[in-house]
Amino acid sequence: MTHYLLIDEDQLQEILTALARLKDSTSTSQHLLVSAAPVFFGAVLGLAFGFFTDWLKTRRENRKLSRERQENELAKLSGVMTALGFNVESLIHTVMQQVLPHHRQSHAAIAAISAVRNHTMDIQQFDRLLHSEFQPMTSRCPEPYLMDVELFKEVPFILVNDPELLKRSGWILAFTRHLKFV
């Protein structure tokens, strides 16, 4: 079964006039606004989203680099502080085990020597005291091992933040070098 649509001349004329009125009622600016506005706003939103994601990516990378730099600086500072702590601890042990007992016993030994000179003590008693009470005087102090720290070669970023530190820490480096050569 086929269906036909029959339009007579008057009906066709009415359809054509309706289409002509429809065409005349929509201006080209409205047509351009309706069809171009969504494309324009979509492009602007896409560009803004692209800039925003690029900014987020750059910000994340900068934070990551800053965190890595700070971790690296902290590791270097930790190494330097460990070396300086070792030097101080080594010097404290040397002073407590060698220097102070030697100083105390040297005063007692001078008193014993003067007693031998005044003939209030004989040589055998002095010899026994020398090997028992004055033991620190007869032993030698071991050579101290100090870690050499080139502070501004190992942690140069400190000078950037606090250049006054160079003057303040110079005495530490100078005394460490002097102690190594004593």
FITOR-372360 format. One record per residue (C-alpha): y, x, z; residue number from 0; residue in three letters. Coordinates in nm, 2 decimals. Each point is the difference from the previous one (the first is absolute). Layout:
# residues N
+--------+--------+--------+-----+------+
:     c2 :     c1 :     c3 :  nr : rest :
+--------+--------+--------+-----+------+
:      Y :      X :      Z : NUM :  ALA :
...
+--------+--------+--------+-----+------+
# end
This chain:
# residues 182
+--------+--------+--------+-----+------+
:     c2 :     c1 :     c3 :  nr : rest :
+--------+--------+--------+-----+------+
:   0.00 :   0.00 :   0.00 :   0 :  MET :
:   0.33 :   0.15 :  -0.11 :   1 :  THR :
:   0.33 :  -0.09 :   0.15 :   2 :  HIS :
:   0.31 :  -0.01 :  -0.19 :   3 :  TYR :
:   0.35 :  -0.02 :   0.12 :   4 :  LEU :
:   0.23 :  -0.18 :  -0.23 :   5 :  LEU :
:   0.37 :   0.05 :   0.03 :   6 :  ILE :
:   0.23 :  -0.19 :  -0.22 :   7 :  ASP :
:   0.34 :   0.13 :  -0.12 :   8 :  GLU :
:   0.21 :  -0.14 :   0.28 :   9 :  ASP :
:  -0.22 :   0.15 :   0.27 :  10 :  GLN :
:   0.01 :   0.34 :  -0.17 :  11 :  LEU :
:   0.38 :  -0.02 :  -0.02 :  12 :  GLN :
:   0.02 :  -0.08 :   0.37 :  13 :  GLU :
:  -0.22 :   0.30 :   0.10 :  14 :  ILE :
:   0.21 :   0.23 :  -0.22 :  15 :  LEU :
:   0.33 :  -0.12 :   0.15 :  16 :  THR :
:  -0.15 :   0.03 :   0.35 :  17 :  ALA :
:  -0.09 :   0.36 :  -0.08 :  18 :  LEU :
:   0.34 :   0.07 :  -0.14 :  19 :  ALA :
:   0.17 :  -0.14 :   0.31 :  20 :  ARG :
:  -0.23 :   0.21 :   0.22 :  21 :  LEU :
:   0.09 :   0.31 :  -0.20 :  22 :  LYS :
:   0.37 :  -0.06 :   0.02 :  23 :  ASP :
:  -0.01 :  -0.07 :   0.38 :  24 :  SER :
:  -0.14 :   0.34 :   0.10 :  25 :  THR :
:   0.24 :   0.27 :  -0.07 :  26 :  SER :
:  -0.11 :   0.36 :  -0.08 :  27 :  THR :
:   0.15 :   0.13 :   0.33 :  28 :  SER :
:  -0.22 :  -0.23 :   0.20 :  29 :  GLN :
:  -0.29 :   0.09 :  -0.21 :  30 :  HIS :
:   0.07 :   0.37 :   0.06 :  31 :  LEU :
:   0.05 :  -0.05 :   0.37 :  32 :  LEU :
:  -0.33 :  -0.20 :   0.03 :  33 :  VAL :
:  -0.20 :   0.25 :  -0.19 :  34 :  SER :
:   0.17 :   0.34 :   0.09 :  35 :  ALA :
:   0.08 :  -0.05 :   0.37 :  36 :  ALA :
:  -0.36 :   0.02 :   0.12 :  37 :  PRO :
:  -0.06 :   0.32 :  -0.20 :  38 :  VAL :
:   0.32 :   0.16 :   0.13 :  39 :  PHE :
:  -0.07 :  -0.08 :   0.36 :  40 :  PHE :
:  -0.36 :   0.11 :  -0.04 :  41 :  GLY :
:   0.11 :   0.34 :  -0.14 :  42 :  ALA :
:   0.26 :   0.04 :   0.28 :  43 :  VAL :
:  -0.26 :  -0.08 :   0.27 :  44 :  LEU :
:  -0.25 :   0.24 :  -0.16 :  45 :  GLY :
:   0.26 :   0.28 :  -0.01 :  46 :  LEU :
:   0.10 :  -0.06 :   0.36 :  47 :  ALA :
:  -0.37 :   0.00 :   0.11 :  48 :  PHE :
:  -0.05 :   0.32 :  -0.19 :  49 :  GLY :
:   0.29 :   0.17 :   0.17 :  50 :  PHE :
:  -0.11 :  -0.13 :   0.34 :  51 :  PHE :
:  -0.36 :   0.12 :  -0.04 :  52 :  THR :
:   0.13 :   0.34 :  -0.12 :  53 :  ASP :
:   0.23 :   0.02 :   0.30 :  54 :  TRP :
:  -0.29 :  -0.08 :   0.23 :  55 :  LEU :
:  -0.22 :   0.26 :  -0.16 :  56 :  LYS :
:   0.27 :   0.27 :   0.02 :  57 :  THR :
:   0.07 :  -0.09 :   0.36 :  58 :  ARG :
:  -0.38 :   0.02 :   0.09 :  59 :  ARG :
:  -0.03 :   0.34 :  -0.18 :  60 :  GLU :
:   0.31 :   0.13 :   0.18 :  61 :  ASN :
:  -0.13 :  -0.11 :   0.34 :  62 :  ARG :
:  -0.34 :   0.16 :  -0.08 :  63 :  LYS :
:   0.17 :   0.33 :  -0.10 :  64 :  LEU :
:   0.22 :  -0.01 :   0.31 :  65 :  SER :
:  -0.30 :  -0.07 :   0.23 :  66 :  ARG :
:  -0.20 :   0.29 :  -0.17 :  67 :  GLU :
:   0.29 :   0.24 :   0.04 :  68 :  ARG :
:   0.04 :  -0.10 :   0.37 :  69 :  GLN :
:  -0.37 :   0.05 :   0.06 :  70 :  GLU :
:   0.01 :   0.34 :  -0.17 :  71 :  ASN :
:   0.31 :   0.10 :   0.21 :  72 :  GLU :
:  -0.17 :  -0.12 :   0.32 :  73 :  LEU :
:  -0.31 :   0.20 :  -0.08 :  74 :  ALA :
:   0.20 :   0.31 :  -0.06 :  75 :  LYS :
:   0.20 :  -0.05 :   0.32 :  76 :  LEU :
:  -0.33 :  -0.06 :   0.19 :  77 :  SER :
:  -0.13 :   0.33 :  -0.13 :  78 :  GLY :
:   0.31 :   0.19 :   0.10 :  79 :  VAL :
:   0.01 :  -0.16 :   0.34 :  80 :  MET :
:  -0.36 :   0.09 :   0.05 :  81 :  THR :
:   0.06 :   0.36 :  -0.08 :  82 :  ALA :
:   0.31 :   0.01 :   0.23 :  83 :  LEU :
:  -0.20 :  -0.17 :   0.27 :  84 :  GLY :
:  -0.28 :   0.26 :  -0.04 :  85 :  PHE :
:   0.26 :   0.28 :   0.03 :  86 :  ASN :
:   0.15 :  -0.14 :   0.32 :  87 :  VAL :
:  -0.35 :  -0.07 :   0.15 :  88 :  GLU :
:  -0.11 :   0.36 :  -0.09 :  89 :  SER :
:   0.31 :   0.14 :   0.17 :  90 :  LEU :
:  -0.05 :  -0.22 :   0.31 :  91 :  ILE :
:  -0.36 :   0.12 :   0.03 :  92 :  HIS :
:   0.11 :   0.36 :  -0.04 :  93 :  THR :
:   0.27 :  -0.03 :   0.26 :  94 :  VAL :
:  -0.22 :  -0.19 :   0.25 :  95 :  MET :
:  -0.30 :   0.22 :  -0.04 :  96 :  GLN :
:   0.16 :   0.34 :  -0.06 :  97 :  GLN :
:   0.37 :   0.03 :   0.07 :  98 :  VAL :
:   0.04 :  -0.19 :   0.33 :  99 :  LEU :
:  -0.31 :   0.15 :   0.17 : 100 :  PRO :
:   0.11 :   0.35 :  -0.12 : 101 :  HIS :
:   0.35 :  -0.06 :   0.14 : 102 :  HIS :
:  -0.13 :  -0.12 :   0.34 : 103 :  ARG :
:  -0.26 :   0.28 :   0.03 : 104 :  GLN :
:   0.24 :   0.27 :  -0.11 : 105 :  SER :
:   0.22 :  -0.07 :   0.30 : 106 :  HIS :
:  -0.31 :   0.01 :   0.23 : 107 :  ALA :
:  -0.11 :   0.33 :  -0.18 : 108 :  ALA :
:   0.34 :   0.16 :   0.06 : 109 :  ILE :
:  -0.03 :  -0.09 :   0.37 : 110 :  ALA :
:  -0.35 :   0.15 :   0.00 : 111 :  ALA :
:   0.12 :   0.32 :  -0.18 : 112 :  ILE :
:   0.28 :   0.04 :   0.25 : 113 :  SER :
:  -0.26 :  -0.04 :   0.28 : 114 :  ALA :
:  -0.21 :   0.28 :  -0.15 : 115 :  VAL :
:   0.31 :   0.22 :  -0.02 : 116 :  ARG :
:   0.09 :  -0.07 :   0.36 : 117 :  ASN :
:  -0.37 :   0.07 :   0.09 : 118 :  HIS :
:  -0.05 :  -0.34 :   0.16 : 119 :  THR :
:  -0.28 :  -0.07 :  -0.26 : 120 :  MET :
:  -0.25 :   0.25 :  -0.14 : 121 :  ASP :
:  -0.09 :   0.04 :  -0.36 : 122 :  ILE :
:  -0.35 :  -0.17 :   0.03 : 123 :  GLN :
:   0.16 :  -0.32 :   0.13 : 124 :  GLN :
:   0.26 :   0.01 :  -0.28 : 125 :  PHE :
:  -0.28 :   0.05 :  -0.26 : 126 :  ASP :
:  -0.19 :  -0.31 :   0.14 : 127 :  ARG :
:   0.32 :  -0.20 :  -0.01 : 128 :  LEU :
:   0.07 :   0.11 :  -0.35 : 129 :  LEU :
:  -0.34 :  -0.13 :  -0.13 : 130 :  HIS :
:   0.00 :  -0.32 :   0.21 : 131 :  SER :
:   0.35 :  -0.13 :   0.07 : 132 :  GLU :
:   0.19 :   0.18 :  -0.28 : 133 :  PHE :
:  -0.24 :  -0.09 :  -0.28 : 134 :  GLN :
:   0.28 :  -0.15 :  -0.22 : 135 :  PRO :
:   0.18 :   0.33 :   0.01 : 136 :  MET :
:  -0.30 :   0.19 :  -0.14 : 137 :  THR :
:  -0.08 :  -0.25 :  -0.28 : 138 :  SER :
:   0.19 :  -0.01 :  -0.33 : 139 :  ARG :
:   0.16 :  -0.31 :  -0.14 : 140 :  CYS :
:  -0.16 :  -0.11 :  -0.32 : 141 :  PRO :
:   0.21 :   0.01 :  -0.31 : 142 :  GLU :
:   0.15 :  -0.35 :  -0.03 : 143 :  PRO :
:  -0.08 :  -0.18 :  -0.32 : 144 :  TYR :
:   0.30 :  -0.21 :  -0.11 : 145 :  LEU :
:   0.00 :  -0.22 :  -0.31 : 146 :  MET :
:   0.27 :   0.10 :  -0.24 : 147 :  ASP :
:   0.21 :  -0.31 :  -0.08 : 148 :  VAL :
:   0.24 :   0.01 :  -0.29 : 149 :  GLU :
:   0.17 :  -0.32 :   0.11 : 150 :  LEU :
:   0.24 :  -0.05 :  -0.29 : 151 :  PHE :
:  -0.25 :   0.10 :  -0.26 : 152 :  LYS :
:  -0.27 :  -0.24 :   0.13 : 153 :  GLU :
:   0.23 :  -0.29 :   0.08 : 154 :  VAL :
:   0.32 :   0.03 :  -0.21 : 155 :  PRO :
:   0.07 :  -0.37 :   0.02 : 156 :  PHE :
:   0.12 :   0.06 :   0.36 : 157 :  ILE :
:   0.31 :   0.19 :  -0.12 : 158 :  LEU :
:   0.10 :  -0.29 :  -0.22 : 159 :  VAL :
:   0.00 :  -0.24 :   0.30 : 160 :  ASN :
:   0.14 :   0.24 :   0.26 : 161 :  ASP :
:   0.15 :   0.33 :  -0.12 : 162 :  PRO :
:   0.11 :   0.08 :   0.36 : 163 :  GLU :
:  -0.37 :   0.05 :   0.08 : 164 :  LEU :
:   0.00 :   0.33 :  -0.18 : 165 :  LEU :
:   0.23 :   0.15 :   0.26 : 166 :  LYS :
:  -0.17 :  -0.16 :   0.29 : 167 :  ARG :
:  -0.35 :   0.11 :  -0.10 : 168 :  SER :
:   0.08 :   0.35 :  -0.11 : 169 :  GLY :
:  -0.06 :   0.14 :   0.35 : 170 :  TRP :
:  -0.35 :  -0.14 :   0.01 : 171 :  ILE :
:  -0.09 :   0.18 :  -0.32 : 172 :  LEU :
:   0.17 :   0.32 :   0.11 : 173 :  ALA :
:  -0.17 :   0.01 :   0.33 : 174 :  PHE :
:  -0.34 :  -0.08 :  -0.16 : 175 :  THR :
:   0.04 :   0.30 :  -0.23 : 176 :  ARG :
:   0.11 :   0.23 :   0.28 : 177 :  HIS :
:  -0.30 :  -0.10 :   0.22 : 178 :  LEU :
:  -0.23 :   0.07 :  -0.29 : 179 :  LYS :
:   0.13 :   0.36 :  -0.03 : 180 :  PHE :
:   0.01 :   0.07 :   0.37 : 181 :  VAL :
+--------+--------+--------+-----+------+
# end
